């Protein structure tokens, strides 16, 4: 009765106004940022490579940066072209440095490429960096024909990565909103109704982004474009799913109940447990990431916690008010009328009855399909280099490739060693004795440490280079007092891979345990949770296999990013279980309905639950899959891979696991699904 009064016309309007006021207040209180940042590529903050980077930042050499101007031609550079190149480099030097004269450009052995290295003053103001970059590019290209110019090096990479993600937030939001609009129109077939959930979820998305940035700032963290991109998709996907579930139940109750307030009260009571269980599961899974070693995983967990909490609040507290203040006409042209009788039995109810007649056959067929889809996973390659992580190759990467191919000075793997001043001679001697070290040079000192530059005779980011970094670290542990540390690009790769391995060891079992315990709490059983969890894990492996086939066939990706396994598992298990949770909570509800003095039982409960939830869960699954696929508009291969794997996995969960596998298992196991609980329905499971 209390909820009936809450959703009466004027009370609901007041509730909506209060919700809007609270939302506005949260917008005002949260921090704002207009700066788009690219994904971090540094080592985990607690790693050895990160410690080296922090120590090196105090050295005089780190006070500035540099840009490498790379010239490349299809034929030998002429004397005239070389004169122009040197003149342009002199102009750049005069404009942006205090150096009176810089050596001329270095020319490659084949005579087709040249490079000039320009030292620059370091600045953290992005706009200043971009203006300087544009000016250097203009000067570097002046009066040149038949020569391509690429700006590489530290400053070149910084600007190119920034440019790659420029406008990414707006693009992602626009494409995501467009996809949601189309799918809501198809789902509701109403020119009006879709506006309400889209408005609520859209505001929730913007608020979640602002609140996540604010919380991250309080914890001295920074959310990059990859994290905010996934956050937006997560809020839109989860928020719209909650909206679909509520609106579907509200429509059911409007047919059964004359009062809109009473219908909404029943709908809220019906879906709130499922939304709380579903959202609570995702919240706990996101909280697991707070113990991750990889900084990007920690930040994603932080943002995900805020995002899902906002999405749940929007679905349970705001959307009901936003719907009930409007008349039934918002469903036009399919307006639900009180007492309306369905024209025919639901397609999903008929499908459930069909599966009930042959549960073993349909279950085995589904298992065969899943196994076939999972087979390509046996040939998966993992591990992408920094240059391979972008959908399109930035100029800085092209320039670096030219330098590596044509200039001996840029070949090999470079490491940075920081040694205590007292041990530097021993460290240099130890490094110099290695057969795979081609150059060792002790540099300046600061803060009790001496900088030692090392060049290894291995290709950067190769398995040999990574193995050499591990060996060097082990050797230096016994040199002097054993506190010398190794950093650099390959050290970052080694430490990042180690962090990913540690995160996998933490996240995989923890997420499975969380999901299982939530299912046990919601269903008050042990058998059903175990079987449901097994189906979702199976669909994960099928999704990985099917996606790898697509990556090879369509995109030609060389490998999966190492962290993709963790994130796709996390999203698929946490979100994929939602649909089984929505279904089984309805099965539990329907099987406890008393008819003729006895409960209907799990068999009839499953058929009715499929009929009631089949359409909405399928719509929710298709929508969530499409929203995650939108991650492909972002320029990182990692995000495209996550988006495709989650898309495929959610479709499998929605169209195969929830539709066929779970009903088949339920019909085969029967009332034992609720073990150790012994429902009274066990006496009426057969007809």
C-alpha positions in Angstrom: 0.0 0.0 0.0 2.9 2.4 0.7 4.2 2.0 -2.8 0.8 2.6 -4.2 0.7 6.0 -2.5 4.3 6.7 -3.6 3.4 6.3 -7.2 0.1 8.2 -7.2 0.0 11.1 -9.6 1.2 14.0 -7.5 3.5 12.1 -5.2 5.2 10.6 -8.3 5.6 14.0 -9.8 7.1 15.3 -6.6 9.4 12.2 -6.5 10.5 13.0 -10.1 11.3 16.6 -9.2 13.3 15.5 -6.1 15.2 13.1 -8.2 16.0 15.8 -10.7 17.1 18.1 -7.9 19.4 15.5 -6.4 20.9 14.8 -9.8 21.5 18.4 -10.4 23.2 18.7 -7.0 25.5 15.8 -7.8 26.4 17.3 -11.1 27.3 20.6 -9.3 29.3 18.9 -6.6 31.3 16.5 -8.8 34.5 17.5 -10.4 34.5 18.4 -14.1 37.1 17.8 -16.8 37.2 18.9 -20.4 40.5 17.1 -21.1 40.5 13.9 -23.0 43.4 11.6 -22.1 44.7 8.5 -23.9 45.1 5.2 -22.2 48.2 5.0 -20.0 51.0 2.8 -21.3 53.2 3.0 -18.3 54.1 0.2 -15.9 51.9 -0.7 -12.9 52.6 1.9 -10.3 54.1 -0.6 -7.8 56.4 -2.3 -10.3 60.1 -2.0 -10.6 59.9 -0.2 -14.0 57.6 2.4 -12.5 60.0 3.0 -9.6 62.8 3.5 -12.1 60.7 6.0 -14.0 60.0 8.0 -10.8 63.7 8.1 -9.9 64.8 9.0 -13.4 62.3 11.9 -13.4 64.7 13.7 -10.9 67.6 13.6 -13.3 68.6 16.6 -15.4 68.0 14.7 -18.6 64.3 14.3 -17.7 63.7 18.0 -17.4 63.0 18.1 -21.2 61.7 16.0 -24.0 62.5 15.6 -27.7 60.8 15.1 -31.1 62.3 13.1 -33.8 61.8 14.5 -37.3 61.9 11.5 -39.7 62.2 12.0 -43.5 61.5 9.2 -45.9 61.6 8.9 -49.7 60.9 6.2 -52.2 64.3 6.9 -53.8 67.6 8.3 -52.8 67.4 11.8 -51.2 68.9 14.3 -53.6 71.4 17.0 -52.5 68.7 19.6 -52.9 66.3 17.7 -50.7 69.0 17.2 -48.0 69.8 20.9 -48.1 66.1 21.7 -47.6 65.8 19.1 -44.8 68.8 20.6 -43.0 67.5 24.2 -43.5 64.1 23.1 -42.0 65.8 21.5 -39.1 67.8 24.6 -38.4 64.5 26.7 -38.5 62.9 24.3 -36.0 66.0 24.4 -33.7 66.1 28.2 -33.8 62.4 28.5 -33.1 62.0 26.0 -30.3 65.4 25.6 -28.6 68.3 27.7 -27.2 70.9 25.6 -29.1 72.9 27.9 -31.4 73.5 25.1 -33.9 72.4 21.5 -34.3 74.3 18.8 -36.3 72.8 18.0 -39.7 70.4 15.3 -40.3 71.6 11.7 -40.1 71.1 9.8 -43.4 70.4 6.1 -43.6 72.8 3.7 -45.3 70.4 3.3 -48.2 70.2 7.1 -48.7 66.4 7.2 -48.7 65.7 8.3 -45.1 67.0 11.0 -42.7 66.4 12.0 -39.1 66.9 15.0 -36.9 66.5 14.9 -33.1 65.2 18.2 -31.6 65.4 18.7 -27.8 62.3 20.5 -26.5 61.2 22.0 -23.2 58.7 19.7 -21.5 55.2 21.0 -21.0 52.1 19.3 -19.5 49.7 21.7 -21.2 48.1 19.7 -24.0 47.1 22.7 -26.1 50.6 24.1 -26.0 52.0 20.7 -27.0 49.6 20.5 -30.0 50.4 24.1 -31.1 54.1 23.4 -31.0 53.7 20.0 -32.8 51.7 21.7 -35.6 54.3 24.4 -36.0 57.1 21.9 -36.1 55.2 19.8 -38.7 54.7 22.9 -40.9 58.4 23.9 -40.7 59.6 20.3 -41.3 57.5 20.0 -44.5 58.4 23.4 -45.9 59.6 23.4 -49.6 59.8 19.6 -49.7 58.4 17.4 -52.5 58.4 13.7 -52.8 59.5 13.3 -49.2 57.2 12.1 -46.4 57.7 13.6 -42.9 56.9 11.7 -39.7 57.2 13.2 -36.2 58.2 10.5 -33.8 60.1 10.2 -30.5 58.6 11.0 -27.0 56.8 14.2 -28.1 55.6 12.7 -31.3 54.1 9.7 -29.5 52.5 11.9 -26.9 50.7 14.0 -29.5 49.7 11.2 -31.8 48.2 9.2 -29.1 46.3 12.3 -27.9 45.1 13.0 -31.4 44.0 9.4 -31.9 41.6 9.8 -28.9 40.5 13.3 -29.7 36.7 13.4 -29.7 36.5 9.8 -28.7 34.1 10.4 -25.9 31.6 12.3 -28.1 31.9 9.7 -30.9 31.2 6.9 -28.4 28.3 8.6 -26.8 26.7 9.5 -30.2 27.0 6.0 -31.6 25.9 4.3 -28.4 22.9 6.6 -28.1 22.0 6.0 -31.7 22.1 2.2 -31.3 20.0 2.4 -28.1 17.4 4.6 -29.9 17.1 2.2 -32.8 16.8 -0.9 -30.6 14.3 0.8 -28.2 12.2 1.8 -31.2 12.3 -1.8 -32.5 11.5 -3.2 -29.0 8.6 -0.9 -28.1 7.3 -0.1 -31.6 6.3 3.2 -30.1 7.3 6.7 -31.3 7.0 8.0 -27.7 8.0 5.4 -25.1 11.7 5.1 -26.0 12.3 8.8 -25.1 11.8 8.2 -21.3 14.3 5.4 -20.7 16.8 7.0 -23.1 16.6 10.3 -21.2 16.9 8.6 -17.8 19.8 6.4 -18.9 21.5 9.2 -20.8 21.5 11.5 -17.8 22.7 8.5 -15.6 25.6 8.0 -18.1 26.7 11.6 -17.9 26.4 11.7 -14.1 28.3 8.4 -13.7 31.1 9.9 -15.8 31.3 13.0 -13.7 31.1 11.2 -10.4 33.7 8.6 -11.4 36.1 11.4 -12.4 35.4 13.1 -9.1 36.0 9.9 -7.0 39.2 9.2 -9.0 40.5 12.6 -8.4 39.9 12.2 -4.6 42.1 9.0 -4.8 44.7 10.7 -6.9 43.8 8.7 -9.9 43.1 9.7 -13.5 40.6 7.9 -15.8 41.8 7.7 -19.3 39.7 7.4 -22.5 39.7 3.6 -22.5 38.2 3.5 -19.0 35.6 6.2 -19.6 34.7 4.5 -22.9 34.0 1.2 -21.1 32.2 3.0 -18.3 29.8 4.7 -20.8 29.0 1.4 -22.5 28.5 -0.3 -19.1 26.1 2.3 -17.8 24.1 2.4 -21.1 24.0 -1.3 -21.3 23.1 -2.1 -17.7 20.8 0.9 -17.3 18.8 0.1 -20.4 18.5 -3.5 -19.4 17.1 -2.4 -16.0 14.7 -0.1 -17.9 13.5 -2.9 -20.3 12.9 -5.2 -17.3 10.9 -2.6 -15.4 8.9 -1.4 -18.4 8.0 -4.9 -19.4 6.7 -5.8 -15.9 4.9 -2.4 -15.7 3.1 -3.2 -19.0 2.1 -6.6 -17.7 0.7 -5.1 -14.5 -1.2 -2.3 -16.4 -3.2 -5.1 -18.2 -4.0 -6.8 -14.8 -4.5 -3.6 -12.8 -6.7 -0.6 -13.4 -4.6 1.9 -11.3 -1.4 3.0 -12.8 0.0 3.6 -9.3 -0.8 0.1 -8.2 0.6 -1.3 -11.4 3.9 0.5 -11.0 4.1 -0.5 -7.3 3.7 -4.2 -8.3 6.2 -3.8 -11.1 8.8 -2.3 -8.8 8.2 -5.0 -6.2 8.6 -7.6 -8.9 11.8 -6.4 -10.6 13.7 -4.8 -7.7 15.0 -8.1 -6.3 16.3 -9.1 -9.7 17.9 -5.6 -10.4 19.4 -5.5 -6.9 20.8 -9.0 -7.3 22.1 -8.4 -10.8 23.5 -5.0 -10.1 24.9 -6.1 -6.7 26.7 -8.9 -8.5 28.3 -6.5 -10.9 29.2 -4.1 -8.1 31.0 -6.9 -6.2 32.8 -7.9 -9.4 33.9 -4.3 -10.0 35.1 -4.1 -6.4 37.4 -7.1 -7.1 39.3 -4.9 -9.6 40.2 -2.6 -6.7 42.7 -5.3 -5.7 44.2 -5.5 -9.2 47.8 -4.7 -9.8 47.3 -3.2 -13.2 46.4 0.5 -12.8 43.9 0.5 -15.7 42.1 -2.5 -14.1 42.0 -0.6 -10.7 40.6 2.5 -12.4 38.0 0.5 -14.3 36.9 -1.1 -11.1 36.6 2.3 -9.5 34.6 3.7 -12.4 32.5 0.6 -12.7 31.4 0.8 -9.1 30.2 4.3 -9.5 28.6 3.6 -12.9 26.6 0.6 -11.9 25.5 2.2 -8.6 24.2 5.2 -10.6 22.5 2.9 -13.2 20.8 0.9 -10.5 19.5 4.1 -8.8 18.2 5.4 -12.1 16.4 2.1 -12.8 14.8 1.7 -9.4 14.4 5.2 -8.0 14.1 7.6 -11.0 12.6 5.7 -14.0 9.4 4.5 -12.1 8.5 8.2 -11.4 9.4 9.2 -14.9 7.0 6.6 -16.3 4.1 6.7 -14.0 3.5 10.5 -14.3 2.5 9.9 -17.9 -0.7 8.3 -19.1 -1.0 4.8 -20.6 -0.9 6.5 -24.0 3.0 6.6 -23.9 2.8 3.0 -25.1 0.9 4.0 -28.2 0.1 2.4 -30.6 0.2 -0.8 -28.4 -1.5 0.7 -25.4 -2.0 -1.8 -22.5 -5.7 -1.8 -21.5 -7.0 -3.1 -18.2 -8.4 -6.6 -18.7 -6.9 -7.0 -22.1 -6.5 -10.6 -23.2 -3.5 -11.8 -25.1 -4.4 -12.7 -28.7 -2.2 -15.9 -28.6 0.3 -17.7 -26.5 3.8 -16.2 -26.4 6.3 -17.5 -28.9 8.8 -18.1 -26.0 6.2 -20.0 -24.0 5.6 -22.3 -27.0 9.4 -22.7 -27.4 9.6 -23.7 -23.7 6.9 -26.3 -24.1 8.7 -27.7 -27.1 12.0 -27.9 -25.2 10.1 -29.6 -22.3 9.1 -32.4 -24.6 12.8 -33.1 -25.7 15.1 -31.6 -23.1 17.9 -34.1 -23.5 18.1 -33.7 -27.3 18.0 -29.9 -27.3 20.5 -29.8 -24.4 23.0 -32.0 -26.3 22.6 -30.1 -29.5 23.4 -26.9 -27.6 26.5 -28.4 -26.1 27.7 -29.4 -29.5 27.2 -25.9 -30.9 29.1 -24.4 -27.9 32.0 -26.9 -28.4 32.2 -26.1 -32.2 32.3 -22.4 -31.4 35.0 -22.9 -28.8 37.4 -24.9 -31.1 39.2 -21.8 -32.6 40.3 -20.8 -29.1 42.8 -23.6 -29.2 44.9 -21.6 -31.7 44.7 -18.2 -30.0 47.8 -16.0 -29.9 48.1 -13.4 -27.2 50.3 -10.3 -26.6 50.3 -7.1 -28.7 53.2 -4.7 -29.0 52.6 -1.0 -28.4 52.6 -0.4 -32.2 50.0 -3.1 -32.7 47.5 -1.8 -30.3 46.0 0.9 -32.6 43.4 0.3 -35.3 45.2 2.8 -37.5 49.0 3.4 -37.3 50.0 6.8 -35.9 52.8 8.8 -37.7 55.0 8.3 -34.6 54.8 4.5 -35.0 55.6 4.8 -38.7 58.6 7.0 -38.0 59.9 4.7 -35.3 59.6 1.7 -37.7 61.6 3.6 -40.3 64.3 4.4 -37.8 64.5 0.8 -36.5 64.7 -0.6 -40.0 67.3 1.8 -41.4 69.4 3.2 -38.6 71.6 1.0 -36.5 71.6 3.5 -33.7 67.9 2.9 -33.2 68.0 -0.9 -33.3 68.1 -3.2 -30.3 66.3 -3.1 -27.0 67.1 -0.3 -24.6 67.0 -0.5 -20.9 67.5 2.1 -18.2 69.3 1.0 -15.0 69.4 3.1 -11.9 72.3 2.1 -9.6 73.3 3.4 -6.2 76.4 5.7 -6.7 78.6 3.3 -4.7 77.8 0.3 -6.9 77.8 1.9 -10.3 81.2 0.5 -11.4 80.2 -3.0 -10.4 76.9 -2.7 -12.2 78.5 -1.4 -15.4 81.1 -4.3 -15.2 78.3 -6.9 -14.7 76.2 -5.5 -17.6 79.3 -5.2 -19.9 80.1 -8.9 -19.3 76.8 -10.0 -20.9 77.1 -11.3 -24.5 73.7 -9.8 -25.5 74.7 -6.3 -24.3 76.0 -4.1 -27.2 76.5 -0.9 -25.2 76.7 0.3 -21.6 77.1 3.9 -20.5 77.0 5.5 -17.1 75.4 8.9 -17.1 74.6 11.6 -14.5 73.8 11.2 -10.9 71.0 12.5 -8.7 69.5 11.6 -5.4 72.2 9.0 -4.7 71.6 7.1 -7.9 73.5 7.0 -11.2 71.8 6.5 -14.5 73.1 3.7 -16.7 72.0 3.3 -20.3 72.0 -0.2 -21.7 71.4 -1.5 -25.2 70.6 -5.2 -25.7 71.0 -7.1 -28.9 67.3 -8.1 -29.1 64.3 -6.7 -30.9 62.3 -4.5 -28.6 59.2 -6.2 -27.1 60.3 -9.6 -28.3 60.4 -12.7 -26.1 64.2 -12.6 -26.1 64.2 -8.9 -24.9 61.7 -9.7 -22.1 63.7 -12.7 -21.1 66.9 -10.6 -21.0 65.3 -8.0 -18.8 64.4 -10.7 -16.3 67.9 -12.2 -16.4 69.5 -8.7 -15.9 67.3 -8.1 -12.9 68.3 -11.4 -11.4 72.0 -10.8 -12.0 71.9 -7.3 -10.5 70.3 -8.6 -7.3 73.7 -10.0 -6.4 75.7 -7.0 -7.5 76.8 -4.5 -4.7 74.0 -4.1 -2.2 71.5 -5.6 -4.8 69.3 -2.5 -5.1 70.0 -1.5 -8.7 66.8 -1.5 -10.7 66.0 -2.0 -14.4 63.4 0.1 -16.3 62.7 1.0 -19.9 60.2 0.0 -22.6 60.8 -3.8 -22.3 60.9 -3.6 -18.5 57.4 -2.0 -18.7 56.2 -4.9 -20.8 57.6 -7.5 -18.4 56.0 -5.8 -15.4 52.7 -5.3 -17.2 52.5 -8.9 -18.2 53.3 -10.0 -14.6 50.6 -7.7 -13.3 48.1 -9.2 -15.8 49.0 -12.7 -14.7 48.5 -11.7 -11.0 45.2 -10.1 -11.9 44.0 -13.3 -13.7 44.9 -15.4 -10.7 42.9 -13.0 -8.5 39.9 -12.2 -10.7 38.9 -15.5 -12.3 38.3 -17.5 -9.1 37.0 -14.5 -7.1 34.4 -13.5 -9.8 33.2 -17.1 -10.0 32.8 -17.3 -6.2 31.0 -13.9 -6.1 28.5 -14.9 -8.8 27.9 -18.3 -7.2 27.2 -16.9 -3.8 24.9 -14.2 -5.2 22.9 -16.9 -7.1 22.7 -19.0 -3.9 21.4 -16.0 -1.9 18.8 -15.1 -4.6 17.6 -18.6 -5.5 18.2 -20.2 -2.0 19.6 -23.3 -3.7 22.9 -24.9 -4.6 22.2 -27.0 -7.7 20.7 -24.2 -9.8 23.5 -21.7 -9.1 26.2 -24.4 -9.9 24.5 -25.2 -13.3 23.9 -21.6 -14.2 27.5 -20.7 -13.5 28.7 -23.6 -15.6 26.6 -22.5 -18.5 28.0 -18.9 -18.4 31.6 -20.1 -18.2 30.9 -22.4 -21.2 29.5 -19.5 -23.2 32.7 -17.5 -22.3 34.9 -20.1 -23.9 32.6 -20.3 -26.9 32.6 -16.5 -27.2 36.4 -16.5 -27.1 36.7 -19.1 -29.8 34.1 -17.6 -32.1 35.6 -14.1 -31.7 39.1 -15.3 -32.5 37.7 -16.7 -35.7 36.2 -13.4 -36.5 39.3 -11.5 -35.6 41.4 -13.6 -38.0 38.8 -13.7 -40.8 37.7 -10.0 -40.8 40.3 -7.9 -39.0 43.4 -9.9 -39.3 44.5 -9.1 -35.8 47.9 -10.7 -35.0 47.0 -11.6 -31.4 44.6 -10.8 -28.5 45.8 -8.2 -26.0 46.8 -10.0 -22.9 44.4 -8.1 -20.6 41.4 -8.9 -22.9 41.0 -12.3 -21.3 40.5 -10.8 -17.8 38.1 -8.0 -18.8 36.0 -10.0 -21.2 35.7 -12.8 -18.6 34.7 -10.2 -16.0 32.0 -8.6 -18.1 30.6 -11.8 -19.6 30.3 -13.7 -16.3 29.0 -10.7 -14.4 26.6 -9.4 -17.1 25.9 -12.8 -18.7 24.6 -14.2 -15.5 22.1 -11.3 -15.3 19.8 -12.9 -17.9 19.8 -16.3 -16.2 19.2 -14.5 -12.9 16.3 -12.6 -14.4 14.8 -15.8 -15.8 15.3 -18.0 -12.8 13.9 -15.5 -10.3 10.8 -15.4 -12.5 10.8 -19.2 -12.6 11.0 -19.3 -8.8 8.1 -16.8 -8.6 5.9 -18.6 -11.2 6.5 -22.1 -9.8 5.3 -21.0 -6.4 1.9 -19.8 -7.8 -0.8 -21.9 -6.2 -3.4 -23.4 -8.6 -6.0 -25.9 -7.4 -4.5 -25.9 -3.9 -0.9 -26.8 -5.0 2.0 -24.8 -6.5 2.4 -25.1 -10.2 5.9 -26.5 -10.0 9.2 -25.8 -11.8 8.2 -27.3 -15.2 5.2 -25.1 -15.6 7.0 -22.2 -13.9 9.8 -22.4 -16.5 7.3 -22.3 -19.4 5.5 -19.4 -17.9 8.7 -17.6 -17.1 10.0 -18.0 -20.6 6.7 -16.6 -21.9 6.8 -13.6 -19.6 10.5 -12.7 -19.9 11.5 -14.2 -23.2 10.9 -11.1 -25.2 12.3 -8.6 -22.8 15.4 -10.6 -21.9 16.1 -11.2 -25.6 15.7 -7.5 -26.3 17.9 -6.6 -23.4 20.6 -9.1 -24.5 20.6 -7.9 -28.1 20.8 -4.3 -26.9 23.7 -5.0 -24.5 25.5 -6.9 -27.2 25.1 -4.0 -29.6 26.2 -1.4 -27.1 29.4 -3.3 -26.3 30.1 -3.7 -30.0 30.1 0.1 -30.1 33.5 0.0 -28.4 34.8 -0.8 -31.9 34.5 2.9 -32.8 37.4 3.6 -30.4 40.9 3.4 -31.9 42.3 0.8 -29.6 42.4 -2.8 -30.8 42.1 -3.9 -27.2 38.7 -2.2 -26.9 37.5 -3.6 -30.2 38.4 -7.1 -29.0 36.6 -6.6 -25.7 33.6 -5.2 -27.4 33.4 -8.1 -29.9 34.0 -10.9 -27.4 31.3 -9.5 -25.0 28.9 -8.9 -27.9 29.3 -12.5 -29.1 29.1 -13.9 -25.5 26.0 -11.9 -24.6 24.3 -13.1 -27.7 25.2 -16.7 -26.9 23.9 -16.2 -23.4 20.7 -14.6 -24.6 19.8 -16.7 -27.7 21.3 -20.1 -26.7 22.1 -20.5 -23.0 19.1 -18.7 -21.5 16.7 -19.8 -24.3 17.7 -23.5 -24.7 20.4 -24.7 -22.3 19.0 -23.5 -19.0 15.4 -24.6 -19.8 16.7 -28.0 -20.9 18.7 -28.4 -17.7 15.7 -27.3 -15.7 13.4 -29.8 -17.3 15.9 -32.6 -16.9 16.8 -31.9 -13.2 13.3 -30.8 -12.2 12.6 -29.8 -8.6 16.1 -30.9 -7.6 17.2 -27.5 -9.1 16.2 -26.0 -5.8 18.2 -28.5 -3.6 18.6 -28.4 -0.7 15.4 -26.5 -0.4 12.4 -28.7 -0.8 9.6 -26.7 -2.3 6.0 -27.9 -1.9 5.7 -27.7 -5.6 7.5 -31.1 -5.9 4.2 -32.9 -5.7 2.9 -31.3 -8.9 5.9 -31.3 -11.3 4.3 -33.7 -13.8 0.9 -33.6 -15.6 
